[in-house]
């Protein structure tokens, strides 16, 4: 691991970013160019002391999970992300399919959607990053680890994950999860991460196994959902899915369903969130 090169690379990339680039307020008395160390640490989900030690060439060798978080926080391109991994003697993530690196373009779009709930997920439904409105609407996925970050895994293994949806919608939503995963599994036939994920779901959930064997296939592009929010009540949502060119990642945008009171309830939720969340909570990882 080249600690001095890593420290220089992180510092120079940090100094190139402004708070506006990452959805933060500018604040006052900024005496250094770019972001502050504590801001990068917050965006990457680590302590300021840990990040500071990396920039001072005295930190431990970061894990691949830490590097992925740093790459997102600093808006790295794929080439810059790979360079970061190489500096730390880690193999760069392979291939485009299954890639969990969210590029700066998607992150910029997500930060601009400050009045609309939105999130970026992998083609397997793993939540990679949320904006504040999405966190207010469905909760903070940044605190989840491992398989708990995957929508379908929680749906079929954790009954509590369904509690925000009316029971009348459970069958339809469950079938939608499985049909979409079927399409991904066919498109990425033979990929180890897909095979292992499907196998784990089939072993963990008899309900998933039953639906999987029905062999329904449908890529989720537009979906309707009813979310029971504890503060504003039932919200009717239209979820639009925007795919990256290689379909490895998806930007999910949650819009109020026309003809309902969803827009008013989302406006109220945004106001409540402004009162309870700090400005620097704009992007959750």
C-alpha positions, -999 to 999 in steps of 0.1 A, spaced: 0 0 0 14 34 -10 3 56 19 19 88 6 3 85 -28 -31 77 -13 -29 107 10 -20 130 -19 -47 116 -42 -74 119 -16 -64 155 -6 -62 167 -42 -96 152 -52 -112 166 -20 -99 201 -28 -115 200 -63 -150 195 -49 -173 222 -36 -202 217 -11 -227 223 -40 -211 194 -59 -222 169 -33 -255 185 -21 -241 203 10 -247 239 21 -216 261 17 -215 272 54 -193 301 65 -156 308 72 -143 282 47 -105 286 50 -95 257 27 -104 250 -9 -129 223 -17 -146 201 9 -134 199 45 -122 166 59 -152 162 82 -175 167 52 -159 139 33 -160 117 63 -197 123 68 -205 116 31 -184 84 33 -199 72 66 -167 71 86 -152 91 115 -133 123 107 -103 109 126 -101 79 104 -103 99 72 -77 124 86 -52 97 92 -56 85 56 -48 120 44 -18 121 67 -3 89 55 -7 71 88 -40 53 84 -45 15 82 -51 -2 49 -87 6 40 -111 -23 32 -128 -25 -2 -160 -13 15 -143 18 28 -128 25 -6 -162 22 -23 -176 47 1 -147 71 -5 -151 68 -42 -188 77 -40 -182 106 -15 -155 121 -37 -174 116 -69 -147 95 -85 -150 83 -121 -145 46 -127 -108 52 -136 -102 72 -104 -120 45 -84 -98 18 -98 -67 39 -91 -78 43 -55 -81 5 -52 -47 0 -67 -30 24 -43 -43 3 -15 -32 -30 -31 -68 -41 -38 -80 -55 -71 -103 -30 -88 -140 -41 -90 -143 -63 -121 -165 -56 -151 -195 -34 -155 -222 -59 -145 -227 -59 -108 -207 -27 -104 -216 -9 -72 -197 23 -79 -222 52 -84 -207 77 -109 -206 114 -104 -233 120 -130 -259 99 -111 -249 114 -78 -252 149 -92 -288 141 -104 -297 126 -71 -285 157 -52 -305 180 -75 -337 160 -67 -340 176 -33 -378 178 -34 -383 143 -49 -376 109 -32 -349 90 -53 -324 63 -48 -298 44 -68 -298 6 -67 -280 -23 -84 -298 -45 -109 -302 -70 -80 -320 -43 -59 -291 -34 -35 -295 2 -23 -263 21 -30 -273 57 -22 -304 76 -12 -313 113 -12 -329 129 19 -365 127 7 -361 89 0 -347 85 35 -377 104 50 -401 83 30 -389 48 36 -361 50 61 -323 51 61 -308 21 42 -273 34 50 -274 17 84 -280 -17 68 -252 -42 60 -248 -72 38 -279 -88 24 -301 -64 44 -293 -38 18 -312 -58 -9 -349 -51 -13 -360 -86 -22 -340 -102 6 -356 -80 32 -391 -85 16 -389 -123 18 -369 -128 50 -380 -99 73 -417 -96 78 -412 -61 93 -400 -48 60 -435 -51 46 -452 -31 74 -450 2 55 -472 -13 27 -509 -23 30 -513 -61 33 -536 -61 2 -505 -51 -18 -481 -77 -5 -488 -104 -31 -485 -80 -61 -453 -64 -48 -437 -98 -39 -444 -111 -74 -429 -79 -89 -397 -85 -69 -394 -120 -82 -403 -113 -118 -378 -85 -120 -351 -107 -105 -359 -134 -130 -352 -110 -159 -319 -100 -143 -309 -136 -137 -316 -145 -174 -297 -114 -187 -267 -122 -164 -269 -160 -167 -239 -177 -150 -228 -146 -130 -217 -158 -96 -233 -130 -76 -267 -136 -92 -266 -173 -88 -256 -171 -51 -282 -144 -44 -310 -164 -59 -299 -196 -42 -298 -179 -8 -333 -165 -13 -347 -199 -24 -332 -215 7 -343 -188 31 -379 -182 19 -405 -208 9 -426 -180 -5 -398 -169 -28 -392 -205 -38 -429 -209 -48 -430 -176 -68 -396 -184 -84 -410 -217 -97 -439 -199 -114 -413 -184 -137 -430 -150 -142 -407 -124 -159 -411 -86 -160 -385 -58 -158 -398 -31 -134 -399 2 -153 -430 18 -138 -447 7 -106 -474 20 -82 -470 17 -45 -490 27 -14 -467 37 15 -481 40 50 -460 67 66 -462 71 104 -462 109 102 -483 118 72 -504 87 65 -510 67 34 -491 80 3 -499 69 -32 -467 68 -52 -456 62 -88 -421 47 -90 -403 54 -122 -371 34 -130 -343 50 -151 -316 25 -162 -279 31 -168 -268 21 -204 -256 -13 -193 -286 -18 -169 -262 -25 -140 -277 3 -119 -311 20 -117 -323 54 -105 -356 50 -88 -377 82 -86 -408 83 -64 -435 107 -77 -470 115 -63 -497 96 -80 -520 119 -100 -555 124 -86 -544 117 -50 -533 138 -21 -498 124 -23 -482 157 -35 -495 175 -4 -483 148 19 -449 147 4 -446 185 7 -455 181 44 -430 153 48 -403 175 33 -411 203 58 -410 179 87 -377 165 75 -362 200 72 -370 205 108 -355 172 120 -325 166 97 -293 186 95 -284 202 61 -254 179 58 -277 148 57 -285 154 20 -270 121 8 -272 89 28 -249 60 21 
